[in-house]
């Protein structure tokens, strides 16, 4: 393609032909490698071929009948031509003369005519000020472009590019379809296109002129007939006729034939001829269909406020079940609500209650007779228990002595007292749990009997009463504690089960002293029934605390001869009596005096000798047998009842020897001095 001035030419693929000169090699012209001859940019194009000689050969190129303004040799195969501006035609012949030889290429070049593809806007109206013409081969800015709408030239034609030209639209007074043409001066060619020219919106074409649509209707751009006038939004009727405005409370949202529609719920409209209704204030109000005034908007359930005004949500613990301006109501007792805008309250769990207006389930408290647990909000009080108050309080056991078999007891009075004098543990559930109370006995709880005086019973049950211990007494009937058995005064004693202080007496071996205190019986006395008695003279000895006359014993030197009559007699000869009713024989070859009290009182018979108390053996003259005594001769003789100094004439062979522990015969019974201070007897041993 080759361009020059305001024309475009395309190189034809036909083979060139030459008239070869006689003296030169005939040059040949081949297809030009340039693809475009751009009128607005290129100022030359190239011939290409062969045998074009050297640069000193005069080259002359022509396009059709016009010589190139300048022919420039480039090489043996290429020559450039700057064409004249007046070169016209869709085809032409290119000639090249080298010296006197001429080569030609017929119909070698073709020109691209300008073409219009589209015009923007696609519809030209009275309001259009500029139309843009788009196409190709519109030439360069140096070419004179001229555009027309119908028979009227554009007020101005402005070149934008080889593909775009702007047309300032003339003031056209008629509508319809107009042709648009574009001429390029110098090319003697022009492009045309058919362009609609329409009426403005709100007008329609009548008798070749644009006239206004009927009241309440409107047409789009380019209305061509009356039916193109459509009822606008907010007006009802048929297209092409007068349209009436929608009444208050109704609307029409679309353009065209149709009727008005009532405003929907939650909306109102207090003006006519509108395409939409107003929404009731806020998001929590409603209205009836076709509401006209804003006062017709009312608060929905769960919200309150004046009609047509702001609707506030009901607070927690309150609700509103219906629509309107009524105030929110407190949740009733036994219900709760923890949400705002509530339409109803929730019931408290079974067996629980709340005060009016409870804002959460935590305000639901267990009824009387019910208590809360981990797994169940409120469970019934078990038999044997009760709960009189509402709230999170544990059930209380029936007290001792009461029972209840009722579940969910709400009153303490439902705990029934055990019959008679019976008793029960806390939380008892049946009368069979009752048993005789402390201080009472019996197997039938309805017929319990009191413990008698001198007895007590500490625990409830069918057991028997216990006797007061010895040394205690109780005058109380129905005693329930061992401490109610009182001790006898003054160390006195009493038998088990004593009922009165008079039964208290000093015990065996005691007597009531002058100070009123029981005192242990002294030696020589025996005590019984609180009194003291001296032992009889025949039996004057007794140990401390003796309790009977039988405890009185014979004195030393006496013995008991009659167990029945308890008679004492002086200890006989050859015996010794240590007291305590005992009597002992001195043994063979011995003798003792009346009233002897110990074994040492027994002495050997005449001609016998031996240790004190025997045994005694026959005596050999001049000797004392077996020195086995327990003292001096004086102690030996003391068994004879002789006290004091005893002077003994000892044979010569015994002089210097000890005669301790020996008993000897006496020729005759010794004479005892009646001296009260001492007794002195002189014995002579043969």
C-alpha positions in Angstrom: 0.0 0.0 0.0 1.4 3.4 -1.0 0.1 6.8 0.3 0.5 10.2 -1.3 -1.1 13.4 -0.4 -4.9 12.7 0.2 -4.9 9.4 -1.8 -4.1 5.8 -0.9 -2.8 3.4 -3.6 -2.2 -0.4 -3.5 0.5 -2.0 -5.7 -1.1 -4.4 -8.1 0.5 -7.9 -8.4 0.5 -7.7 -12.2 3.9 -8.3 -13.9 5.4 -5.1 -15.4 6.3 -4.9 -19.0 9.1 -2.9 -20.6 10.0 -1.7 -24.1 13.6 -2.7 -24.1 16.0 0.0 -25.6 18.3 -1.2 -28.3 21.4 -0.1 -26.6 20.6 -1.1 -23.0 19.5 -4.0 -21.1 15.8 -3.6 -20.6 15.0 -2.8 -17.0 12.2 -4.7 -15.3 9.7 -3.4 -12.8 8.5 -6.0 -10.1 5.8 -5.7 -7.5 6.5 -3.0 -5.0 7.2 -4.4 -1.6 5.5 -1.4 0.1 2.0 -2.5 1.0 0.4 0.9 1.7 0.4 4.2 0.0 -0.7 6.4 3.0 -1.9 9.7 1.7 -1.4 11.4 5.1 2.1 10.1 5.9 4.1 8.9 2.8 5.6 11.4 0.3 7.2 8.8 -2.0 7.2 5.2 -3.0 9.8 2.9 -4.5 10.1 1.1 -7.9 11.8 -2.2 -7.6 13.0 -4.4 -10.4 16.3 -5.2 -12.2 18.7 -4.0 -14.9 18.3 -0.4 -13.9 22.0 0.5 -14.6 24.1 2.7 -12.5 23.3 6.0 -10.8 24.7 8.0 -13.8 21.8 6.7 -16.0 19.0 9.3 -16.1 16.0 7.8 -14.4 12.5 9.2 -15.1 9.4 7.8 -13.4 5.7 8.7 -14.1 2.4 7.9 -12.6 -0.2 7.9 -15.2 0.2 11.2 -17.1 2.0 12.9 -14.3 5.7 12.8 -13.9 7.0 12.2 -10.5 8.1 15.4 -8.8 11.4 13.7 -8.3 13.0 10.4 -9.4 15.8 9.2 -7.1 18.1 6.3 -8.1 18.8 4.1 -5.1 20.3 1.0 -6.6 20.3 -1.2 -9.7 17.0 -2.7 -8.4 15.3 0.3 -6.7 14.2 3.8 -7.7 12.1 6.1 -5.5 9.3 8.4 -6.9 7.8 11.5 -5.2 4.3 11.7 -6.9 2.4 14.8 -7.8 -0.5 15.8 -5.5 -2.9 15.7 -8.4 -2.5 11.9 -9.0 -6.1 10.6 -9.1 -8.0 7.4 -9.9 -8.3 4.1 -8.4 -5.7 2.6 -10.8 -2.9 4.1 -12.7 0.1 3.1 -14.8 3.7 3.4 -13.4 6.5 4.1 -16.0 10.2 4.1 -15.4 12.7 5.4 -18.1 16.3 4.4 -17.7 18.2 6.4 -20.3 16.1 5.8 -23.4 14.7 2.5 -22.3 11.2 2.5 -20.7 9.7 -0.1 -18.4 6.0 0.0 -17.5 3.6 -1.6 -15.1 -0.1 -1.2 -16.1 -2.8 -0.9 -13.5 0.0 -1.4 -11.0 -1.5 0.8 -8.2 -5.0 1.0 -6.7 -6.4 3.6 -4.3 -8.5 2.9 -1.1 -11.6 5.2 -1.1 -12.7 6.7 2.2 -15.4 4.7 4.1 -17.8 5.6 7.0 -18.3 2.8 9.5 -20.4 4.5 12.2 -21.5 7.8 13.6 -21.8 8.6 17.3 -24.3 9.2 18.7 -26.3 6.8 16.6 -29.3 9.1 16.7 -29.1 12.8 16.1 -31.6 15.0 17.9 -32.1 18.7 18.4 -30.0 18.4 21.5 -27.0 16.9 19.7 -24.1 19.4 19.3 -21.4 17.2 17.8 -21.4 14.0 15.8 -18.3 11.9 15.5 -17.8 10.2 12.1 -15.6 7.0 12.2 -14.2 5.1 9.2 -10.9 4.7 7.2 -8.9 6.5 4.6 -10.0 9.9 5.8 -6.6 11.4 4.6 -4.3 13.6 6.6 -4.8 16.9 8.4 -3.6 18.7 5.2 -6.5 17.4 3.2 -9.8 19.4 3.3 -12.5 17.2 4.7 -16.1 18.3 4.4 -19.1 16.6 6.1 -22.9 17.1 5.5 -26.1 16.1 7.2 -28.7 15.7 4.5 -28.6 18.8 2.5 -26.9 20.9 5.2 -23.2 21.1 5.6 -21.8 20.7 9.1 -21.2 24.0 10.8 -17.6 22.8 11.2 -15.7 19.7 10.1 -12.6 18.9 12.2 -10.0 16.3 11.3 -9.2 14.1 14.3 -7.3 11.2 12.6 -7.2 9.2 9.4 -10.2 7.3 10.9 -12.1 10.0 12.7 -13.7 13.4 11.9 -16.0 15.5 14.1 -19.1 17.3 12.7 -20.7 20.3 14.5 -24.4 19.5 13.9 -26.4 22.2 12.1 -29.8 23.4 13.5 -32.0 21.1 11.6 -35.8 21.7 11.8 -37.1 18.4 10.5 -36.8 14.8 11.7 -36.4 11.5 9.9 -33.5 9.6 8.5 -30.8 11.9 7.1 -27.7 10.9 5.1 -24.3 11.9 6.3 -21.5 12.3 3.7 -17.8 13.1 3.9 -15.9 14.6 1.0 -12.1 14.9 0.8 -11.1 17.8 -1.3 -8.5 16.9 -3.9 -9.6 13.3 -4.1 -12.9 13.9 -5.7 -14.3 11.1 -3.6 -16.8 11.0 -0.8 -18.3 8.6 1.7 -22.0 8.5 2.7 -24.1 6.9 5.4 -27.8 6.9 6.4 -28.3 8.5 9.9 -31.6 8.6 11.8 -32.7 12.0 13.1 -35.2 11.6 16.0 -37.4 13.8 18.3 -36.3 14.6 21.8 -37.8 12.8 24.8 -41.3 14.0 25.6 -42.0 14.6 21.9 -43.3 12.5 19.0 -43.3 13.0 15.2 -46.5 14.4 13.8 -46.7 15.8 10.3 -42.9 15.9 10.0 -42.6 17.9 13.2 -41.9 17.0 16.9 -44.9 17.8 19.2 -45.4 17.3 22.9 -46.9 14.1 24.4 -50.3 14.3 26.3 -50.3 15.3 30.0 -48.7 12.7 32.3 -47.0 10.8 29.4 -43.6 11.0 27.9 -41.8 9.4 25.0 -38.2 8.4 24.5 -35.9 10.0 22.1 -37.2 9.8 18.5 -40.9 9.2 19.2 -42.5 8.8 15.8 -46.2 8.4 16.8 -48.7 9.2 19.5 -48.5 5.7 20.9 -44.9 6.3 21.7 -46.0 8.6 24.5 -46.3 6.4 27.6 -47.7 7.1 31.0 -44.9 8.1 33.3 -44.2 6.5 36.7 -46.8 7.8 39.2 -49.5 8.3 36.5 -52.0 5.7 35.3 -53.9 5.3 32.0 -53.3 4.1 28.5 -50.3 5.0 26.3 -51.2 7.8 23.8 -53.8 9.3 26.1 -53.9 11.7 29.0 -52.5 9.9 32.1 -53.9 10.7 35.6 -51.7 11.0 38.7 -51.9 8.2 41.3 -53.9 9.2 44.4 -52.4 9.5 47.9 -51.7 6.0 49.3 -51.1 4.6 45.8 -48.2 4.6 43.4 -47.0 3.4 40.0 -43.4 2.5 39.7 -43.1 1.8 36.0 -43.6 3.7 32.7 -46.4 2.6 30.4 -50.0 1.7 30.5 -51.2 0.5 33.9 -53.1 1.2 37.1 -51.8 2.5 40.4 -51.1 0.1 43.3 -51.8 0.6 47.0 -48.8 1.2 49.2 -47.7 -2.0 50.9 -47.7 -2.7 54.6 -45.0 -0.7 56.4 -45.3 2.2 54.0 -47.5 5.3 53.4 -47.9 8.1 50.8 -49.5 11.4 51.5 -48.9 13.0 48.1 -50.3 12.2 44.5 -48.4 11.2 41.4 -45.6 9.3 43.0 -43.7 6.3 41.8 -42.9 4.9 45.3 -44.3 5.1 48.8 -42.5 6.4 51.9 -41.3 3.8 54.5 -42.8 4.1 57.9 -40.4 5.6 60.4 -37.7 3.3 61.8 -37.5 -0.4 61.1 -40.0 -1.5 63.7 -43.3 -0.1 62.5 -46.0 -1.3 60.2 -49.1 0.0 58.4 -52.2 -1.2 56.5 -52.3 -1.4 52.7 -52.8 2.0 51.1 -52.0 4.1 54.2 -52.0 7.8 53.4 -50.7 9.6 56.5 -47.7 8.8 58.5 -49.9 8.6 61.6 -51.2 5.4 60.0 -47.9 3.8 60.8 -48.0 1.9 64.0 -45.4 0.1 66.1 -45.2 -3.7 65.6 -45.4 -6.2 68.4 -42.4 -6.0 70.7 -42.0 -2.2 70.1 -43.9 0.8 71.4 -44.2 4.4 70.6 -46.7 6.9 69.2 -48.3 6.2 65.8 -46.2 7.7 63.1 -43.3 8.2 65.5 -40.2 6.3 66.7 -40.8 2.8 68.0 -38.6 1.6 70.8 -38.0 -2.0 71.7 -39.6 -3.3 74.9 -36.9 -3.8 77.6 -35.9 -7.1 79.0 -38.6 -8.4 81.4 -41.4 -6.7 79.3 -43.2 -7.5 76.2 -45.9 -6.3 73.7 -48.0 -8.9 72.0 -49.8 -6.8 69.5 -49.3 -3.8 67.1 -50.0 -0.2 68.0 -49.0 2.4 70.5 -49.9 0.5 73.6 -47.1 0.4 76.2 -44.9 -2.7 76.9 -46.2 -4.9 79.7 -44.2 -6.5 82.5 -43.8 -10.3 82.2 -46.3 -11.9 84.6 -45.2 -13.6 87.8 -43.8 -17.0 86.9 -42.4 -15.9 83.5 -39.2 -14.1 82.3 -37.7 -12.6 79.2 -34.0 -11.7 78.7 -34.4 -10.2 75.2 -35.5 -6.7 74.0 -38.3 -6.4 71.6 -40.1 -9.5 73.0 -43.6 -10.3 72.0 -44.2 -12.9 74.7 -42.5 -14.1 77.9 -41.1 -17.5 78.7 -42.5 -19.6 81.5 -40.3 -20.4 84.5 -39.2 -24.1 84.8 -41.7 -26.4 86.4 -42.2 -25.8 90.2 -40.6 -22.4 90.1 -41.9 -18.8 90.3 -40.6 -15.4 89.6 -41.7 -11.9 90.4 -43.3 -9.8 87.7 -40.8 -8.4 85.2 -38.1 -11.0 85.6 -35.3 -10.2 83.2 -33.7 -13.7 83.1 -34.3 -17.3 84.1 -32.1 -16.8 87.2 -35.0 -14.9 88.7 -37.1 -18.0 88.6 -37.0 -19.4 92.2 -38.1 -22.8 93.4 -41.6 -22.8 94.9 -42.2 -23.7 98.6 -41.9 -27.5 98.8 -39.3 -27.6 96.1 -35.5 -27.0 96.1 -32.9 -26.8 93.4 -30.4 -29.5 92.5 -27.5 -29.8 90.0 -29.4 -31.9 87.5 -32.9 -30.4 87.9 -33.8 -26.7 88.5 -36.4 -27.6 91.0 -37.1 -31.0 92.6 -39.7 -31.8 95.3 -38.8 -32.0 98.9 -38.5 -35.7 100.0 -40.8 -37.2 102.6 -39.7 -36.2 106.1 -38.7 -32.7 104.9 -40.5 -29.4 104.2 -39.7 -26.0 102.7 -42.0 -23.0 103.5 -40.3 -20.3 101.5 -39.6 -19.5 97.8 -36.0 -19.4 96.7 -32.8 -21.4 96.6 -33.2 -22.8 100.1 -32.6 -26.5 101.1 -35.5 -28.5 102.4 -35.6 -28.8 106.2 -36.0 -32.1 108.0 -39.0 -32.7 110.3 -37.7 -32.3 113.8 -37.1 -35.2 116.2 -40.4 -36.6 117.4 -42.1 -35.8 114.1 -42.6 -37.6 110.8 -44.1 -36.8 107.3 -44.8 -39.1 104.4 -45.8 -36.2 102.1 -43.7 -35.1 99.1 -43.2 -31.4 98.3 -44.4 -30.4 101.8 -44.6 -26.6 101.9 -45.6 -26.3 105.6 -43.9 -27.3 108.8 -47.3 -28.2 110.1 -47.3 -31.2 107.7 -44.8 -32.8 110.0 -46.9 -35.0 112.4 -46.0 -35.5 116.0 -45.2 -39.0 117.1 -48.1 -40.5 119.2 -48.0 -40.6 123.0 -44.6 -40.4 124.5 -42.8 -41.8 121.5 -39.9 -40.2 119.7 -38.3 -40.3 116.2 -35.1 -39.2 114.5 -35.0 -36.0 112.4 -36.4 -36.5 108.9 -38.6 -39.5 109.8 -41.1 -40.5 107.1 -43.6 -42.8 108.8 -45.2 -43.4 112.2 -43.3 -46.7 112.3 -40.1 -44.6 112.7 -41.5 -43.5 116.1 -40.4 -45.3 119.2 -40.7 -44.7 122.9 -38.8 -41.6 123.9 -36.0 -41.4 126.4 -37.6 -41.8 129.8 -40.3 -44.1 128.4 -40.4 -47.8 127.5 -42.6 -50.2 125.6 -42.8 -51.8 122.2 -45.9 -49.9 121.0 -45.1 -46.3 120.3 -48.7 -45.4 121.0 -48.6 -46.9 124.5 -45.2 -45.9 125.9 -44.9 -45.9 129.7 -42.7 -43.7 131.9 -39.7 -45.2 133.6 -40.4 -45.6 137.3 -38.5 -43.7 140.1 -35.1 -45.2 140.6 -34.7 -46.0 136.8 -33.9 -44.1 133.6 -33.7 -44.6 129.8 -31.3 -42.5 127.8 -32.3 -43.4 124.2 -35.4 -43.7 122.2 -36.6 -47.1 121.3 -38.5 -50.1 122.6 -35.8 -50.9 125.3 -36.3 -51.2 129.0 -35.4 -48.7 131.7 -32.1 -49.0 133.6 -31.8 -49.1 137.4 -29.9 -46.3 139.1 -26.6 -47.7 140.4 -26.0 -48.6 144.0 -25.2 -45.5 146.1 -27.6 -43.4 143.9 -31.3 -42.8 144.0 -33.9 -41.0 141.8 -37.3 -39.8 142.8 -38.2 -38.7 139.2 -40.6 -40.7 137.1 -39.6 -40.8 133.4 -36.0 -39.9 133.9 -34.1 -39.8 130.6 -30.6 -39.2 131.8 -28.3 -41.2 134.1 -27.4 -37.9 135.8 -30.9 -37.8 137.1 -29.9 -40.6 139.5 -28.5 -38.6 142.5 -25.7 -39.8 144.7 -26.5 -40.7 148.3 -25.2 -38.0 150.7 -22.3 -38.4 153.1 -20.7 -41.5 151.5 -23.9 -43.3 152.2 -24.9 -46.3 150.1 -28.1 -47.5 148.6 -29.2 -50.6 146.7 -29.7 -50.4 142.9 -32.9 -48.8 141.8 -33.3 -46.7 145.0 -36.1 -44.3 144.7 -35.7 -42.0 147.7 -32.9 -40.6 149.8 -34.2 -42.5 152.7 -32.9 -45.6 151.1 -29.4 -44.2 151.4 -27.6 -45.6 154.4 -24.0 -46.1 155.5 -22.6 -49.3 154.0 -21.4 -52.4 155.9 -18.5 -51.5 158.1 -19.6 -47.8 158.2 -21.7 -45.8 160.7 -23.1 -42.3 160.7 -20.8 -40.2 162.8 -21.8 -37.2 164.7 -21.1 -35.0 161.7 -23.6 -37.0 159.6 -20.9 -38.6 157.4 -20.6 -42.3 157.1 -17.4 -43.3 158.8 -15.5 -46.6 158.8 -16.0 -48.8 161.9 -13.0 -48.7 164.3 -11.2 -51.7 165.8 -13.2 -53.4 168.7 -16.5 -52.4 167.0 -18.8 -53.7 164.3 -21.0 -51.5 162.3 -24.3 -52.1 160.4 -27.3 -50.1 159.3 -25.4 -46.9 159.9 -24.8 -47.7 163.6 -21.7 -48.7 165.6 -21.7 -51.6 168.1 -18.9 -52.5 170.6 -17.7 -56.1 170.5 -18.8 -58.1 173.6 -16.3 -58.4 176.4 -16.0 -62.1 175.7 -14.9 -61.3 172.2 -13.6 -57.7 172.4 -11.3 -57.8 169.3 -12.4 -56.8 165.8 -10.7 -55.3 162.7 -11.4 -51.8 161.3 -14.5 -51.9 159.2 -16.1 -54.9 160.7 -19.7 -55.4 159.6 -21.0 -58.1 162.0 -20.8 -59.3 165.5 -19.2 -62.4 164.0 -16.3 -60.2 163.2 -15.6 -59.8 167.0 -13.0 -62.3 168.0 -11.7 -63.8 171.2 -8.7 -61.9 172.8 -5.3 -63.3 173.1 -5.2 -66.1 175.8 -8.8 -67.1 174.9 -10.4 -69.3 172.3 -13.9 -69.9 170.8 -15.6 -72.9 172.3 -19.1 -72.5 170.6 -19.6 -71.4 167.0 -23.3 -71.0 167.6 -23.2 -68.9 170.8 -19.8 -67.5 170.1 -18.5 -68.1 173.6 -14.8 -67.6 174.5 -12.9 -69.5 177.3 -9.5 -69.0 178.7 -6.8 -70.9 177.0 -6.2 -74.2 178.9 -2.9 -75.6 180.2 -0.5 -77.0 177.6 -2.1 -74.7 174.9 -1.5 -71.3 173.6 -4.2 -68.9 172.2 -3.0 -66.1 169.9 -6.5 -64.5 169.6 -8.9 -64.5 166.7 -10.7 -67.4 168.3 -7.7 -69.7 167.6 -6.2 -72.4 170.0 -2.9 -74.4 169.5 -1.5 -77.4 171.4 1.9 -77.0 173.0 3.1 -80.4 171.9 4.5 -83.5 173.7 6.7 -83.2 176.8 5.6 -79.6 177.2 3.2 -77.6 179.2 1.9 -74.0 179.5 0.0 -72.1 181.9 -3.7 -71.0 181.6 -4.2 -68.1 179.2 -1.0 -68.7 177.3 -0.9 -66.5 174.1 2.0 -67.7 172.0 4.1 -70.8 171.4 6.9 -69.6 173.6 4.6 -70.0 176.5 5.0 -73.8 176.1 7.9 -75.2 178.3 9.5 -78.6 178.6 8.3 -80.9 181.4 10.6 -81.8 184.3 13.5 -83.8 183.1 13.1 -82.5 179.5 14.8 -79.8 177.7 14.4 -78.3 174.2 13.9 -75.1 172.3 11.2 -72.6 173.2 7.9 -74.0 172.1 9.3 -77.6 171.9 9.9 -80.2 171.0 11.4 -81.2 174.4 13.7 -84.2 174.9 14.8 -86.0 178.0 17.4 -84.0 180.0 20.9 -85.4 180.7 22.2 -84.1 184.1 25.0 -81.5 183.8 24.1 -80.5 180.2 21.7 -78.4 178.3 20.5 -80.0 175.0 20.5 -78.2 171.7 21.0 -74.5 172.1 18.2 -73.4 169.8 16.4 -70.7 171.7 15.5 -67.2 170.7 16.9 -65.1 173.6 18.4 -65.1 177.1 17.2 -67.1 180.0 15.1 -64.2 181.0 13.2 -64.4 177.7 12.9 -68.1 178.2 11.2 -67.6 181.5 9.0 -64.8 180.2 6.7 -67.5 178.8 5.8 -68.2 182.4 4.3 -64.8 182.7 7.1 -63.6 184.8 8.5 -60.2 183.9 11.4 -58.4 185.3 14.9 -59.6 186.4 15.4 -63.3 186.8 18.5 -64.4 188.8 19.5 -68.0 187.9 22.2 -70.0 189.8 24.0 -71.8 187.0 26.2 -74.8 187.7 29.9 -74.4 187.6 30.3 -76.1 184.3 27.9 -73.6 182.7 29.6 -70.5 184.0 30.8 -68.4 181.2 28.4 -70.1 178.7 25.3 -68.8 177.2 22.1 -70.5 178.2 20.1 -68.7 175.6 17.1 -70.6 174.2 17.1 -73.4 176.7 14.2 -74.7 178.7 14.8 -76.5 182.0 12.6 -78.1 184.5 11.7 -76.4 187.7 11.7 -78.5 191.0 8.6 -76.6 192.1 6.5 -73.8 190.6 8.4 -70.6 191.2 7.1 -68.2 193.7 6.1 -64.9 192.1 6.6 -61.7 193.9 3.7 -59.3 194.0 6.0 -56.3 193.6 4.2 -54.2 190.9 7.5 -52.9 189.6 9.2 -56.2 188.9 9.3 -59.8 189.8 12.5 -61.4 191.2 12.8 -65.1 191.4 15.9 -67.1 192.2 16.1 -70.5 190.6 18.7 -73.1 191.4 19.5 -75.6 188.7 20.6 -79.0 190.0 
